[in-house]
């Protein structure tokens, strides 16, 4: 699958229309319920998009990386953000109001296609997340994620067909699972010879075995494991 991101030239165009902002690690960018006035394009760093439940629990809906967007609710006039967003590391981004964005797209129509593609990337990710949470147990969710990520190598991020540069906590962010559970699943896969783990490193050794784990991870009716 093609890696969809704004090019450097497109980011320059957008920065001329919007406002450049910077955030420190773990700093909030916006909270659930805040007015959704701006679409944001990440120039560097990564952010977590979080949904909070009424009982205080939270789930990371997605991690947004360089060249990607968040704040799509701004396309709806007088709307509020349904999620909170926090910087993971040092983050620089472009914040564009919809009026600014429409003005930019009017002058540079080629950006419209890229923006729609990026919205589709978000929808695809959320579709996978909902599918996996509903239909797969913890083993199936981790295996499916590892296979999907490595099926789309991205050398800039250090992702290859056999390697992911993620911590256990970061994998949990991507699939809506706590770090301890991810660690237990990865340790189980390691003992079976499906992968090797080190700090910020997951090396896949047996894709066929992981594919079987993903398929075997389908939940039975009334049974979690």
Secondary structure, DSSP 4 states (H G I P E B T S, - for coil): -------HHHHHHHHHHSEEEEE-TT-EEE-TTSB--EEEEEEES-EEEEEE-TTS-EEEEEEE-TT-EE-GGGGSTT-B-SSEEEESSSEEEEEEEHHHHHHHHHH-THHHHHHHHHHHHHHHHHHHHHHHHHHB-HHHHHHHHHHHHHTS-BGGGTB-SSEE---HHHHHHHHT--HHHHHHHHHHHHHTTSEEEETTEEEES-HHHHHHHHHHTBPBTTB--
